[in-house]
């Protein structure tokens, strides 16, 4: 089971990048980059 908010955010950011590309602009979003490896333990 994933994080629904993130699952919805990723396609939104992709659409924003596509829109900027279509008008010939770069999309410089300053977002944090986080990588999670492994599972959560109790």
Secondary structure, DSSP 8 states (H G I E B T S, - for coil): ---HHHHHHHHHHHHHHHHHHHTT-------------S----
